Amino acid sequence: MGSKIYVGGLPYSATEQQLSDLFKVHGSVESARVITDKFTGQSRGFGFVEMSTAEEAKTAIGALNGTQMDGRTLTVNEAKPQEARSGGDGWGRGGSGGRGGKRDRF
């Protein structure tokens, strides 16, 4: 299992191939993914790269954090595990509609 790296500040035009090529200089890239909006397909300006070893990942982070890509400053660091998501409606109500799922008649 490799080491996963978060890359923020990507240009919205960046491709996964460009991201892979950027990191390839610092070691073996297992995967590179640019995160896109699920409705529009537009890049969200960040992505993830997985390097073969922790040493390669550390080298890449040290070399690329704070550098520029198409005029944008990159934030490159070790990826944190994704937080668990709840199935709520975004308002802390658990998706019940706000009235406990009941309809008021009067």
Secondary structure, DSSP 8 states (H G I E B T S, - for coil): --EEEEEES--TT--HHHHHHHHHTTS-EEEEEEEE-TTT--EEEEEEEEESSHHHHHHHHHHHTT-EETTEE-EEEE---------S-SSSSTTSTTTTT-----
